[in-house]
Amino acid sequence: MSMRVAMALTFAVLLALTTASIGLFFALGRDNPRALEITPQKADLEPVFVGESRPFEIQLKNVSSGLVEFRTAMAGCACLNVRIAEPRLEPRESTVLTGALRGRGRAGTFHDEVLVLVAKPQEEAYRIPIQWQVRRRIEVSAESVTLEPDFVSASPGSATVVVRNRSEQAIDLSSPDPRQLPRGIEVVIESPRLLPRQSATVRCRAEADFVTPGNYSVSIPCSLPSEPVVELRLETRPVRAIRVTPPAINWGVQNKAELLTRKLALALEGELLRSCEVKEVKLPAYLVSSGRPQTPAAAKREFAFRVKDAFTAGADLMGDIVVVLRHGTSERTFAVHVPLSGFVLDAL
C-alpha cells in the first residue's frame, strides 16, 4: 500500500469517528425533557452600523429538576462574541447569554446561529438562530455598476452612483487612487464634501477603446472613522468584447533553466476581430514571438511566444504582452494588455 493511500484511509477513518462522535453528542438527551428554556428562541437583533458594535442578551432558564452546568457557547460568525454569565444554574434559576455584534465588512441582512452546549444534567446542544442587519452611515445607491463601451461606434460606457451621508457629521470624500484602475477607466466624485443628509454623484466612465471584459474594485477614501472607505465594484462589459485566453500569466517561481524551456500560447477571440488586423505586438525583453500570428478563424487570432535569455537570475518577471490592433473601417487602433508576473531563482 502506498503512503498516499494509507494517509487517505487514515484521514477517512478519523473523519468517520469524528462525525459519529458529534452525532452521538447531539443525540444524547433526545428522549429526556430539555433542561433549558431560551428566550427568545430565535433572536432578531437590532441593526448595527459598519465598524460599530451592539450588545445583546438572550435569557437562559433552568426548567429541569437538577443542576445545569454549561460546557460552552459559541457562534459561527467571528462578528458574534458570546459568553454565558453563570457557569451553573440551580433549578428555576436564570442567567443570560451576553453577546456583542460587530458590523464587519459589507452591509446587508445576515443569518447565523449560537450553539450552547450543556454538560449536566445530560449532554445537550441548543441552537439559537440569529438574524441581523448591517447598515452603512455612508450609503451608496448601488454597490456595483456595469460599463458597456462600444469601440465600433466610439461610444464610452458610463454609469452613476449616488453617495448619501447618513451620519451626523460632515464628511470628506477623496478621489480614488488612479492606480486602482486600468488606463481608460475613471471614477469622479462631483461633491467631495457632504454635510449630514447630503448626497453626491459618482460618475464612472470607460473609454470606447476599452474592449476586454473585467472586474475592478474601487476604494473611495472617506473621513468618517468608522467607514474609512466607500467600496464600489466596476464591471466592464464591452458591446463587442474581445476574450483573451489566458487573461493573465503567472510563471510562478522557477529557476532560470526551467524558464528558458517555457513556451506561451495566447488567443484573442471576438466578433470585433473580423474587421481588425494586428498592427504590432509589444513584448518584455525576455519574450520573443514564435512565428507570425495565426488566424484560424475570422474572429480569432492566435499567438505563440518563447522565453529567451534576456534577464538576470533572482529577478521579478513583471511586464505586459501588448497586442495593438487596427480597425479597418475607422482606422482607429486599440491595445489588448495581458499582464505577466513571476520570479526567477538564482540557480541556472
N, C-alpha and C positions, 0 to 999 in steps of 0.2 A: 504493500500500500504506500502510495507516495505521500510526502509530507503535506502537500496541498490538500489531498483527500482527507487525511487524518485530521487536519485542522478544521476542515469544513464539517466533518462528522462531530468533532468535539463541540464546535460552536452550535450546531443544531441541537445536540443533547442539552447543553446549558440553556439554550433558548426555550426548549420544551419544559425543562424543570422550572425555569423562572415563571413561565406562563401558567403552569399548573399551580405554583405556589401562590401567585396573585389571585388566581381563580378561587383557590381554597380559602384565602383570607376573606374575599368578598362574599363567599358562600356561607361562612360561619355566621350563625345567629339568624339565619333566614326564618327558621321555624320558631324563633323566640320573639317576644314583643320588643319593639325598638326602645332603646333606653333614652333617646333624646327627642325633645320637641324643639323644632327650629322655626324661628320667626324672624323674617319671612322665609318661606320655603324657596322662593325664587326672588332674588334681590335685583331690583331695578334702581340703579344708583343715580344720584343727581349728576348732571353733566359736569365735566371738568374741562378746563381750557388747556391747550397745548403748553407744556412747560410748567404747569402748576399741579398741585396735589389737593386731594379732597379726602377727608377721613370718612369712614362709615362703620356701622356696627350691625351685627346680627346676633339675636338672642338665642342662647342655648340653655334649655331647661332639662334637668334630670327627672324624667317621669317614671323611672323604674323604682324598685324597692331596695336597690342596693347602691353601693358606691360606684360612681362613674369616674373612670380615670382616662384621661386623654393621652393618646400616643403622639399625635402631631396634627398640624393643619398646614395645608399648602395650596398654592394657586398655580394654574398652568401658565399664566402670563407673568412676565417679570415686572409688569406695571402694577401688579397687585401684591402688596405686602400684608400678610395676615398673621395674627397670633391669637391665642386663647388666653384670656386674662387669668383664669384659675386652672391649675392642672387637674384638680379633683372636684367633684360635686357630690354632696350628700343628697339623699332622696328629697325631691321637691325644691332643691336649690337651683339657682340660675346663675349664669355668667354670660359674658359677651365675647364674641369673636370680633376683635377690632382689626380694622384694615385701613390701608391708605392706597388710594387710587391715584396714579400718576398719569398725566396726559402726555404720553410719549408719541413721537412720530407724527403720523398724519391724522387729520380729522375724519370723523365717521362714527358709525354705530358698531360696537364690538360685543362679542359674547365669549364667556369663558365659564369656569366653574371653580369653586373652592372645595377641596377634599378634606374632610375631618375624619380622622381615624381614632377609634375608641379601643382601648385595651381591656377595660373591665366595665361592667360585669361579664361582657363577652366581646369577642373581636367583631367590630362593626365598622363599616365605612359609610359616610354620609356625603353625598354630592349636592352642593348648593349652586344652582345655575346663577350666573351673574351677567347682567347686561348694563352697558353704559354708553354714553356719548362723549366724544372728544370734539370740542369746538375750538375755533380759532378766533382770536380777537382781531386779527388781520385776515379778513375773508377775501377769497377770490371767487369770481363768478364761474370759473372753470379751472380745474387743476391741470388740464391738458388741452392743447389745441392742435389742429391739423392744418398744415400749409400745403397748398396744391399749386405750385408754379407750373407754367406751361412754356417750354422752350420755343416751340414752333410759333406760337402766337406772341411770344415775347411778353407774356403776362406773368408778373410775380405772384406768389401766393401770400396772402395776408390774413390776419385774424386779430381780434382784440379781446382782451380780458379786463374786467373791472376789478380793482382792488379797493376794498372798503375798510376804513378804520373803525372797528367796533370797540376800541379801548377808550379809556377816559383821559388819555393824554395825546398830545401832538406827536406825530412820528415822522421820521425822515426815511425815505426810500432812496437807494442808490442804484445807478445803472449797473446791470450785471457785468461781470468781468468778460470782455470780448473773447478772451482765450477759452471760455467755456464752449464757444460755438465755432463751427467752421466758417470760412470766408463765404459770404453770400447770404448769411442769415443775421438779422439784427433784431434786438429787443429794446424798445424805447419806452420810457416812462414819461407821460405828459406832465404830471404834477408830482414832483419828488417830496413835497411836504404836505402832510394831511393832518388837519385838525380832527378832533373827535367827530365821528359820524360822516366825515367827508370821504369822497371816493376819487379815484384816479383811473385813467385808462392806460393800459399797457398795450402797445402796438407791436405786433410780431410780423416779420416780413422775411420771405425767402426769394431771392432774385430768380429771374426766369431761367438763368443758366445753371441752376441747381437741379440736376437731372437724376440723382440717385436717391432712393428712399433712405430714411434714417430716423433715429430716435435720440433726443437730447434732453438733458436736464439743465434747467436754468435756475440759478440761485440769485434772488434779488435781495441784497442786504437791507436790513430793517433795523431801526434804532430801538425797537421795543425789546427789552432784555429777555423776556420770556419767549419771544419769537424772533430770533436774530436774523432769520432769512424767510422770504416768501418763495416757496418752491413752485416751479412751473415746468411742465413737460411739453416738449415740442415734437411733433412728428411731421416729417416732410414726406409727402406722397405726390410726387410729380405726376402730371397728367399723362405724360409719355415717359414712364420711368425706364431707366436702364438698370438691369440687375447685374451685379458684379459677383463673380464666384472665383475665389473667396473674397469677401468684402474687406478682410484684413488678414495679415500674415504675421505669425509669431514663430520665429525659428526656435525659440526656447534657448537653453544653454547647451552649447556644443563646442567640441574642440575644433581647431582650425581644419584638420584633415577631414573630419566628417562633413564639415560645412562645404568644403570645396567639391564634394561629390553631389551636393544637392541640386535639384532642378525644380523649376517652378512653372506651373501652368496657370494661366489667368484667362477668364472668359467674360465677355460682355454680351448681354442679350437684351433685346427690346425693339419694339417697332420703330423707334426713332432712328435706329441704326440703318434702316433701309434707305434713308436719304442722307447718310453721313459717310465720310471717308476719314481714315486715320491720317492725321497731319503729322503727328510727332509722338514719340514715346520717350519720356524722360526717366532715367534710372539713377539710383545711387551708384557710387563708384564701384561697388563690389558685385553688381549685376550686369550681365550682358545679354542681348537678345540672341535667341537661337533660331535664326531664320526670320522671314517676313511674317507679319500677321496673317493668319488663315481666315477664310470666310466660308465656313461650312454651310451657311445659310445667309440669306439677305439680311436677316435680323440678328445675326450673331457674328462676333469677332473673337478669335482665339489667339492667345499669345503664349510664347514659351521663352523662358529665361534660364540661365545657369549662373552659378556663382563663380567668380574669378578671384584670384589672389590680389586684392586691392585694398586690404585692410590690415591693421595690426592686431595681433592677439591681445586678448584682455580688453576688447572694445565693445561698446554698445552698437548694435546694428540698427540704428534708427534711420528713418527716411521714408520716402513715398515712391511708389510707381505712379507716374502721371501719364495718362493717355489723353492726348489732345486730339479732338475730332472737329472736322469742319462740316457744317450743314450745307449741303449742295444747293438748296433753294435760296437760303438767305445769305450764304457765305459767312455766317457768324460761326465762331468757334466756342467750344466749351471743353472743360477738362474733367476727367474722372480720376480721383485720387484713391489709391489703395495703400494704407499705412503699413509699414514694416517695423518689426521690433525683434530683439533677440540679444544674445550675448555670446562672444567668442572667448573660450578659455585660452590660457597661455599655451597649453600643450599642443604641439603640432601632430 
